[in-house]
């Protein structure tokens, strides 16, 4: 009897432990896949880094990640909205690969023990991050232009249809008011009098 109770408690602990491990594993996967959370972590790293070149490297990593993520999200938004994306998805993927390589370089710089070497290499890295951010901005602008052009093409016919409908409603309301007032309604165009 006591052995059965102990086995039941042990089985309960094992199942509980497995469930906790599964929950932790899923949470870790979610954290690793969350781009916004990674962005917040990079911001925190930049804020707690000691002033100087290492902090600048942390801010460069944050800026690079933000620009790349924004470009990818802009292209995805246009695609989900049914807009024409052309080669933008491929360009955003290429930007992501370039940004990954550049981020690895920045990680390497963050761990550089020689401050003189870090100061020597940092300006070139700063320029490459600025170039990547400029490309990302161009991708976002092209995405916005694609949606804007499509919306502009749809607005003019929609506006004409709304104007026609408003005119028809106005005419119908005027006719109803004439009928309610007991006035003899005006003959409709195209119908002969007395028909």
C-alpha positions as protocol buffer text, in pm:
chain_id: "A"
residue {
  index: 1
  type: UNK
  ca { x: 0 y: 0 z: 0 }
}
residue {
  index: 2
  type: UNK
  ca { x: 278 y: 240 z: 95 }
}
residue {
  index: 3
  type: UNK
  ca { x: 476 y: 136 z: -213 }
}
residue {
  index: 4
  type: UNK
  ca { x: 179 y: 211 z: -438 }
}
residue {
  index: 5
  type: UNK
  ca { x: 141 y: 555 z: -282 }
}
residue {
  index: 6
  type: UNK
  ca { x: 512 y: 629 z: -326 }
}
residue {
  index: 7
  type: UNK
  ca { x: 501 y: 515 z: -689 }
}
residue {
  index: 8
  type: UNK
  ca { x: 201 y: 741 z: -752 }
}
residue {
  index: 9
  type: UNK
  ca { x: 375 y: 1040 z: -593 }
}
residue {
  index: 10
  type: UNK
  ca { x: 693 y: 966 z: -791 }
}
residue {
  index: 11
  type: UNK
  ca { x: 495 y: 939 z: -1115 }
}
residue {
  index: 12
  type: UNK
  ca { x: 323 y: 1271 z: -1032 }
}
residue {
  index: 13
  type: UNK
  ca { x: 659 y: 1439 z: -976 }
}
residue {
  index: 14
  type: UNK
  ca { x: 797 y: 1297 z: -1302 }
}
residue {
  index: 15
  type: UNK
  ca { x: 496 y: 1415 z: -1501 }
}
residue {
  index: 16
  type: UNK
  ca { x: 510 y: 1758 z: -1332 }
}
residue {
  index: 17
  type: UNK
  ca { x: 883 y: 1783 z: -1403 }
}
residue {
  index: 18
  type: UNK
  ca { x: 833 y: 1691 z: -1767 }
}
residue {
  index: 19
  type: UNK
  ca { x: 555 y: 1949 z: -1801 }
}
residue {
  index: 20
  type: UNK
  ca { x: 777 y: 2218 z: -1647 }
}
residue {
  index: 21
  type: UNK
  ca { x: 1063 y: 2126 z: -1882 }
}
residue {
  index: 22
  type: UNK
  ca { x: 825 y: 2138 z: -2179 }
}
residue {
  index: 23
  type: UNK
  ca { x: 697 y: 2482 z: -2072 }
}
residue {
  index: 24
  type: UNK
  ca { x: 1051 y: 2615 z: -2027 }
}
residue {
  index: 25
  type: UNK
  ca { x: 1158 y: 2473 z: -2365 }
}
residue {
  index: 26
  type: UNK
  ca { x: 861 y: 2637 z: -2538 }
}
residue {
  index: 27
  type: UNK
  ca { x: 927 y: 2969 z: -2362 }
}
residue {
  index: 28
  type: UNK
  ca { x: 1291 y: 2964 z: -2469 }
}
residue {
  index: 29
  type: UNK
  ca { x: 1188 y: 2890 z: -2830 }
}
residue {
  index: 30
  type: UNK
  ca { x: 937 y: 3175 z: -2821 }
}
residue {
  index: 31
  type: UNK
  ca { x: 1197 y: 3416 z: -2680 }
}
residue {
  index: 32
  type: UNK
  ca { x: 1451 y: 3320 z: -2946 }
}
residue {
  index: 33
  type: UNK
  ca { x: 1199 y: 3365 z: -3227 }
}
residue {
  index: 34
  type: UNK
  ca { x: 1052 y: 3693 z: -3104 }
}
residue {
  index: 35
  type: UNK
  ca { x: 1207 y: 3976 z: -3306 }
}
residue {
  index: 36
  type: UNK
  ca { x: 1056 y: 4244 z: -3084 }
}
residue {
  index: 37
  type: UNK
  ca { x: 1194 y: 4083 z: -2771 }
}
residue {
  index: 38
  type: UNK
  ca { x: 1538 y: 4054 z: -2931 }
}
residue {
  index: 39
  type: UNK
  ca { x: 1514 y: 4424 z: -3013 }
}
residue {
  index: 40
  type: UNK
  ca { x: 1436 y: 4505 z: -2650 }
}
residue {
  index: 41
  type: UNK
  ca { x: 1726 y: 4290 z: -2533 }
}
residue {
  index: 42
  type: UNK
  ca { x: 1960 y: 4475 z: -2771 }
}
residue {
  index: 43
  type: UNK
  ca { x: 1833 y: 4806 z: -2638 }
}
residue {
  index: 44
  type: UNK
  ca { x: 1897 y: 4693 z: -2282 }
}
residue {
  index: 45
  type: UNK
  ca { x: 2245 y: 4574 z: -2378 }
}
residue {
  index: 46
  type: UNK
  ca { x: 2320 y: 4910 z: -2534 }
}
residue {
  index: 47
  type: UNK
  ca { x: 2197 y: 5095 z: -2228 }
}
residue {
  index: 48
  type: UNK
  ca { x: 2402 y: 4892 z: -1980 }
}
residue {
  index: 49
  type: UNK
  ca { x: 2719 y: 4881 z: -2189 }
}
residue {
  index: 50
  type: UNK
  ca { x: 2996 y: 5103 z: -2054 }
}
residue {
  index: 51
  type: UNK
  ca { x: 3031 y: 5434 z: -2235 }
}
residue {
  index: 52
  type: UNK
  ca { x: 3267 y: 5431 z: -2528 }
}
residue {
  index: 53
  type: UNK
  ca { x: 3318 y: 5212 z: -2834 }
}
residue {
  index: 54
  type: UNK
  ca { x: 3148 y: 4904 z: -2685 }
}
residue {
  index: 55
  type: UNK
  ca { x: 2828 y: 5099 z: -2627 }
}
residue {
  index: 56
  type: UNK
  ca { x: 2845 y: 5230 z: -2981 }
}
residue {
  index: 57
  type: UNK
  ca { x: 2882 y: 4873 z: -3110 }
}
residue {
  index: 58
  type: UNK
  ca { x: 2573 y: 4774 z: -2908 }
}
residue {
  index: 59
  type: UNK
  ca { x: 2376 y: 5066 z: -3055 }
}
residue {
  index: 60
  type: UNK
  ca { x: 2493 y: 4976 z: -3406 }
}
residue {
  index: 61
  type: UNK
  ca { x: 2371 y: 4619 z: -3357 }
}
residue {
  index: 62
  type: UNK
  ca { x: 2037 y: 4751 z: -3236 }
}
residue {
  index: 63
  type: UNK
  ca { x: 2003 y: 4993 z: -3529 }
}
residue {
  index: 64
  type: UNK
  ca { x: 2092 y: 4721 z: -3780 }
}
residue {
  index: 65
  type: UNK
  ca { x: 1841 y: 4476 z: -3636 }
}
residue {
  index: 66
  type: UNK
  ca { x: 1565 y: 4738 z: -3624 }
}
residue {
  index: 67
  type: UNK
  ca { x: 1619 y: 4847 z: -3985 }
}
residue {
  index: 68
  type: UNK
  ca { x: 1628 y: 4490 z: -4114 }
}
residue {
  index: 69
  type: UNK
  ca { x: 1319 y: 4387 z: -3918 }
}
residue {
  index: 70
  type: UNK
  ca { x: 1125 y: 4694 z: -4034 }
}
residue {
  index: 71
  type: UNK
  ca { x: 1207 y: 4628 z: -4400 }
}
residue {
  index: 72
  type: UNK
  ca { x: 1105 y: 4263 z: -4374 }
}
residue {
  index: 73
  type: UNK
  ca { x: 781 y: 4356 z: -4196 }
}
residue {
  index: 74
  type: UNK
  ca { x: 700 y: 4623 z: -4456 }
}
residue {
  index: 75
  type: UNK
  ca { x: 732 y: 4374 z: -4741 }
}
residue {
  index: 76
  type: UNK
  ca { x: 522 y: 4119 z: -4551 }
}
residue {
  index: 77
  type: UNK
  ca { x: 256 y: 4381 z: -4486 }
}
residue {
  index: 78
  type: UNK
  ca { x: 235 y: 4472 z: -4855 }
}
residue {
  index: 79
  type: UNK
  ca { x: 215 y: 4105 z: -4951 }
}
residue {
  index: 80
  type: UNK
  ca { x: -59 y: 4037 z: -4692 }
}
residue {
  index: 81
  type: UNK
  ca { x: -252 y: 4341 z: -4813 }
}
residue {
  index: 82
  type: UNK
  ca { x: -250 y: 4200 z: -5164 }
}
residue {
  index: 83
  type: UNK
  ca { x: -12 y: 4460 z: -5300 }
}
residue {
  index: 84
  type: UNK
  ca { x: 240 y: 4409 z: -5575 }
}
residue {
  index: 85
  type: UNK
  ca { x: 579 y: 4335 z: -5419 }
}
residue {
  index: 86
  type: UNK
  ca { x: 784 y: 4243 z: -5723 }
}
residue {
  index: 87
  type: UNK
  ca { x: 1140 y: 4156 z: -5619 }
}
residue {
  index: 88
  type: UNK
  ca { x: 1110 y: 4317 z: -5275 }
}
residue {
  index: 89
  type: UNK
  ca { x: 1087 y: 3985 z: -5082 }
}
residue {
  index: 90
  type: UNK
  ca { x: 1410 y: 3863 z: -5239 }
}
residue {
  index: 91
  type: UNK
  ca { x: 1580 y: 4194 z: -5172 }
}
residue {
  index: 92
  type: UNK
  ca { x: 1465 y: 4187 z: -4810 }
}
residue {
  index: 93
  type: UNK
  ca { x: 1604 y: 3833 z: -4770 }
}
residue {
  index: 94
  type: UNK
  ca { x: 1937 y: 3944 z: -4919 }
}
residue {
  index: 95
  type: UNK
  ca { x: 1941 y: 4239 z: -4680 }
}
residue {
  index: 96
  type: UNK
  ca { x: 1877 y: 3996 z: -4396 }
}
residue {
  index: 97
  type: UNK
  ca { x: 2176 y: 3783 z: -4499 }
}
residue {
  index: 98
  type: UNK
  ca { x: 2401 y: 4088 z: -4528 }
}
residue {
  index: 99
  type: UNK
  ca { x: 2275 y: 4215 z: -4192 }
}
residue {
  index: 100
  type: UNK
  ca { x: 2346 y: 3876 z: -4035 }
}
residue {
  index: 101
  type: UNK
  ca { x: 2705 y: 3889 z: -4154 }
}
residue {
  index: 102
  type: UNK
  ca { x: 2740 y: 4248 z: -4038 }
}
residue {
  index: 103
  type: UNK
  ca { x: 2588 y: 4159 z: -3700 }
}
residue {
  index: 104
  type: UNK
  ca { x: 2843 y: 3879 z: -3660 }
}
residue {
  index: 105
  type: UNK
  ca { x: 3117 y: 4132 z: -3731 }
}
residue {
  index: 106
  type: UNK
  ca { x: 2971 y: 4366 z: -3469 }
}
residue {
  index: 107
  type: UNK
  ca { x: 2952 y: 4081 z: -3215 }
}
residue {
  index: 108
  type: UNK
  ca { x: 3317 y: 4014 z: -3286 }
}
residue {
  index: 109
  type: UNK
  ca { x: 3396 y: 4382 z: -3233 }
}
residue {
  index: 110
  type: UNK
  ca { x: 3202 y: 4384 z: -2905 }
}
residue {
  index: 111
  type: UNK
  ca { x: 3438 y: 4119 z: -2771 }
}
residue {
  index: 112
  type: UNK
  ca { x: 3757 y: 4282 z: -2902 }
}
residue {
  index: 113
  type: UNK
  ca { x: 3997 y: 4314 z: -2606 }
}
residue {
  index: 114
  type: UNK
  ca { x: 4221 y: 4578 z: -2768 }
}
residue {
  index: 115
  type: UNK
  ca { x: 4059 y: 4924 z: -2746 }
}
residue {
  index: 116
  type: UNK
  ca { x: 4293 y: 5067 z: -3010 }
}
residue {
  index: 117
  type: UNK
  ca { x: 4193 y: 4800 z: -3262 }
}
residue {
  index: 118
  type: UNK
  ca { x: 3825 y: 4854 z: -3179 }
}
residue {
  index: 119
  type: UNK
  ca { x: 3862 y: 5229 z: -3235 }
}
residue {
  index: 120
  type: UNK
  ca { x: 4040 y: 5165 z: -3565 }
}
residue {
  index: 121
  type: UNK
  ca { x: 3778 y: 4926 z: -3706 }
}
residue {
  index: 122
  type: UNK
  ca { x: 3464 y: 5091 z: -3568 }
}
residue {
  index: 123
  type: UNK
  ca { x: 3431 y: 5374 z: -3828 }
}
residue {
  index: 124
  type: UNK
  ca { x: 3418 y: 5125 z: -4117 }
}
residue {
  index: 125
  type: UNK
  ca { x: 3157 y: 4917 z: -3934 }
}
residue {
  index: 126
  type: UNK
  ca { x: 2956 y: 5233 z: -3867 }
}
residue {
  index: 127
  type: UNK
  ca { x: 2953 y: 5312 z: -4241 }
}
residue {
  index: 128
  type: UNK
  ca { x: 2842 y: 4957 z: -4332 }
}
residue {
  index: 129
  type: UNK
  ca { x: 2556 y: 4973 z: -4080 }
}
residue {
  index: 130
  type: UNK
  ca { x: 2449 y: 5310 z: -4223 }
}
residue {
  index: 131
  type: UNK
  ca { x: 2454 y: 5161 z: -4575 }
}
residue {
  index: 132
  type: UNK
  ca { x: 2243 y: 4864 z: -4464 }
}
residue {
  index: 133
  type: UNK
  ca { x: 1998 y: 5098 z: -4290 }
}
residue {
  index: 134
  type: UNK
  ca { x: 1976 y: 5307 z: -4609 }
}
residue {
  index: 135
  type: UNK
  ca { x: 1895 y: 4996 z: -4815 }
}
residue {
  index: 136
  type: UNK
  ca { x: 1632 y: 4894 z: -4559 }
}
residue {
  index: 137
  type: UNK
  ca { x: 1478 y: 5242 z: -4578 }
}
residue {
  index: 138
  type: UNK
  ca { x: 1464 y: 5214 z: -4958 }
}
residue {
  index: 139
  type: UNK
  ca { x: 1285 y: 4880 z: -4931 }
}
residue {
  index: 140
  type: UNK
  ca { x: 1033 y: 5031 z: -4688 }
}
residue {
  index: 141
  type: UNK
  ca { x: 977 y: 5328 z: -4921 }
}
residue {
  index: 142
  type: UNK
  ca { x: 922 y: 5098 z: -5218 }
}
residue {
  index: 143
  type: UNK
  ca { x: 676 y: 4894 z: -5012 }
}
residue {
  index: 144
  type: UNK
  ca { x: 483 y: 5204 z: -4911 }
}
residue {
  index: 145
  type: UNK
  ca { x: 483 y: 5329 z: -5271 }
}
residue {
  index: 146
  type: UNK
  ca { x: 346 y: 4995 z: -5393 }
}
residue {
  index: 147
  type: UNK
  ca { x: 54 y: 5014 z: -5153 }
}
residue {
  index: 148
  type: UNK
  ca { x: 1 y: 5384 z: -5216 }
}
residue {
  index: 149
  type: UNK
  ca { x: -12 y: 5343 z: -5594 }
}
residue {
  index: 150
  type: UNK
  ca { x: -258 y: 5058 z: -5567 }
}
residue {
  index: 151
  type: UNK
  ca { x: -480 y: 5254 z: -5328 }
}
residue {
  index: 152
  type: UNK
  ca { x: -468 y: 5562 z: -5555 }
}
residue {
  index: 153
  type: UNK
  ca { x: -573 y: 5351 z: -5853 }
}
residue {
  index: 154
  type: UNK
  ca { x: -871 y: 5217 z: -5659 }
}
residue {
  index: 155
  type: UNK
  ca { x: -980 y: 5549 z: -5507 }
}
residue {
  index: 156
  type: UNK
  ca { x: -1076 y: 5734 z: -5829 }
}
residue {
  index: 157
  type: UNK
  ca { x: -1332 y: 5475 z: -5952 }
}
residue {
  index: 158
  type: UNK
  ca { x: -1462 y: 5437 z: -5597 }
}
residue {
  index: 159
  type: UNK
  ca { x: -1509 y: 5812 z: -5567 }
}
residue {
  index: 160
  type: UNK
  ca { x: -1703 y: 5819 z: -5897 }
}
residue {
  index: 161
  type: UNK
  ca { x: -1929 y: 5535 z: -5782 }
}
residue {
  index: 162
  type: UNK
  ca { x: -1995 y: 5709 z: -5449 }
}
residue {
  index: 163
  type: UNK
  ca { x: -2082 y: 6035 z: -5630 }
}
residue {
  index: 164
  type: UNK
  ca { x: -2328 y: 5846 z: -5857 }
}
residue {
  index: 165
  type: UNK
  ca { x: -2487 y: 5675 z: -5558 }
}
residue {
  index: 166
  type: UNK
  ca { x: -2521 y: 6001 z: -5365 }
}
residue {
  index: 167
  type: UNK
  ca { x: -2688 y: 6164 z: -5669 }
}
residue {
  index: 168
  type: UNK
  ca { x: -2927 y: 5869 z: -5701 }
}
residue {
  index: 169
  type: UNK
  ca { x: -3013 y: 5883 z: -5331 }
}
residue {
  index: 170
  type: UNK
  ca { x: -3072 y: 6258 z: -5350 }
}
residue {
  index: 171
  type: UNK
  ca { x: -3306 y: 6210 z: -5647 }
}
residue {
  index: 172
  type: UNK
  ca { x: -3492 y: 5931 z: -5466 }
}
residue {
  index: 173
  type: UNK
  ca { x: -3532 y: 6138 z: -5152 }
}
residue {
  index: 174
  type: UNK
  ca { x: -3660 y: 6436 z: -5353 }
}
residue {
  index: 175
  type: UNK
  ca { x: -3914 y: 6210 z: -5524 }
}
residue {
  index: 176
  type: UNK
  ca { x: -4030 y: 6067 z: -5192 }
}
residue {
  index: 177
  type: UNK
  ca { x: -4066 y: 6415 z: -5046 }
}
residue {
  index: 178
  type: UNK
  ca { x: -4271 y: 6524 z: -5350 }
}
residue {
  index: 179
  type: UNK
  ca { x: -4497 y: 6220 z: -5312 }
}
residue {
  index: 180
  type: UNK
  ca { x: -4537 y: 6279 z: -4939 }
}
residue {
  index: 181
  type: UNK
  ca { x: -4630 y: 6643 z: -4999 }
}
residue {
  index: 182
  type: UNK
  ca { x: -4901 y: 6535 z: -5242 }
}
residue {
  index: 183
  type: UNK
  ca { x: -4738 y: 6701 z: -5537 }
}
residue {
  index: 184
  type: UNK
  ca { x: -4770 y: 6545 z: -5876 }
}
residue {
  index: 185
  type: UNK
  ca { x: -4436 y: 6377 z: -5935 }
}
residue {
  index: 186
  type: UNK
  ca { x: -4240 y: 6497 z: -6231 }
}
residue {
  index: 187
  type: UNK
  ca { x: -4238 y: 6247 z: -6516 }
}
residue {
  index: 188
  type: UNK
  ca { x: -3929 y: 6036 z: -6531 }
}
residue {
  index: 189
  type: UNK
  ca { x: -3699 y: 6101 z: -6825 }
}
residue {
  index: 190
  type: UNK
  ca { x: -3748 y: 5862 z: -7111 }
}
residue {
  index: 191
  type: UNK
  ca { x: -4117 y: 5791 z: -7041 }
}
residue {
  index: 192
  type: UNK
  ca { x: -4387 y: 5948 z: -7252 }
}
residue {
  index: 193
  type: UNK
  ca { x: -4661 y: 6140 z: -7074 }
}
residue {
  index: 194
  type: UNK
  ca { x: -4967 y: 5926 z: -7015 }
}
residue {
  index: 195
  type: UNK
  ca { x: -4787 y: 5599 z: -7066 }
}
